[in-house]
Structure formats: C-alpha cells, structure tokens
C-alpha cells in the first residue's frame, strides 16, 4: 500500500529591499557662501551626494562633461560664461544631465528660453530652503519644477506664464492664417485627427500644414512647435 505524502512548499527567501539610488549633484555658483550653504543642505540628506563644484560657466561645462552628474544646479548669472550660454554648451555635449537653474530673479522670457534650451527646473535663491530638495526629486523623476511647484504639462505651464507677462511684438514668421490656427491647436494638445475634424480638413492636409510650419519656424517636433509658439506669442493667451 502506497502512502502519499504532502510536501510542504517552502516559500522562496525574501530578497533584500534595494536602497534608493543616490542622486549625484554638481553645484555651479560663483558665490562660495551659496555653494557652502547648498552643499551642507544637500549633504544632510542621504539621498543626495555632491560630486563636484564649479565657480563659473566654463568650469560648469568642464565638470559636467567629466563627472556626468544626474543633476546640475546652475547659477543663472556667472562670470566668464552666463548660465544660459553654459547650458547650451552642456546640452550639446551631455544631454542626459538634468539642469535646475538657481537665480535671484528671472523674467518670463528667460524661463521660456531656459526651458527651450533644456532646463528642467528653476528655483529662486530666496526659496532654496523650502523648494530645492523637492525640485531635485521632481526633476530627477522626470517632471519639471516651475514657479515653486511640480509641473507635468510643460506646454500648459508655459501658456499660463504667458498670460501673466506683457505680450511681446507678434511676428508670424510667414505662417498663413490656417497654419496659425493649426499652431494654436498644437498648443492646446490636439491630435491631427482633432484638427482635421475642427476645420473640416483631411489628416493629410493637416500634416502638410504642420510640415510647412516646421520648415518656417525651424522646429522638428510638436512640443518644440508649441514652445516656440508660446515664446514668440504666436498664440494669444486664453482668458
């Protein structure tokens, strides 16, 4: 007589929880007191490590390309090379780094230009204690930090900023009235099908309008077109 035995299933050993990745940060500011204060603030949190410091724009470029940090905290106003110009050079050589601008004051146009170049966040220096660590975590996770808050919809945030700013002189860059209408729809997040339905066009016609618009404005994606339109006041802010 055969007796069957039940074999108890032994649960697999629990894997050890993986610790969160440490965010590697490069700090670029021409004021030593600011660098010391920010470094001390960040080093108090185990989630951050400061891998290097720079005192001017040229050093910021060199250190970023050598150290490849996750986050670059970049002062907007620095000697030898201003922050925006340094950022252009950095983004052409190390486009994976996420840049947060530190500044005492900044205009709406400077914010838009910075975001067009590739900045992921802007933090005012008088709000460093309240906002900096949140901004770093937000940007590291893939979102933006603008106006003291997390921003997921970049185009929408820029559109809101333009409502608050004095409108610059409007140029059409040779766009036809229909192409300007299409641009407005792109800013609102419409698909080609939505645009075609709204104006009674075929989707092929919409694609042709978009292609012409890309050529005239020098952009290559819908996001770039939306940001270009907002920066150059191609679309009047909606109340």
JONOR-V475446 format. One line per field, one symbol per residue. ss: DSSP state (H for helix, E for strand, - for the rest). psi: psi as a letter, one per 40 degrees, with the letter a starting at -180 (. if undefined). Layout:
ss=???
psi=???
This chain:
ss=----------------------EEEEEE---HHHHHHHHHHHH----EEEEEEE--HHHHHHHHHHH---EEEEE-------HHHHHHHHHHH----EEEEEE----HHHHHHHHHH-EEEEEEHHHHHHHHHHHHHHHH---EEE--EEE--HHHHHHHHHHH------------HHHHHHHHHHH----HHHHHHHH---HHHHHHHHHHHHHHH----HHHHHHHHHH--------
psi=hhhihhhhhhiiihihhhiiihhhhhhhhehdddddddddddeeheeihheiiieidddddddddddgidhhhhhdhiidhidddddddddddgedihhhhhidiiiddddddddddeieihhideedddddddddddddeeaihhffihhdgddddddddddeihhihhiefeiidddddddddddeeiidddddddefiiddddddddddddddeeieiddddddddddefdhhih.
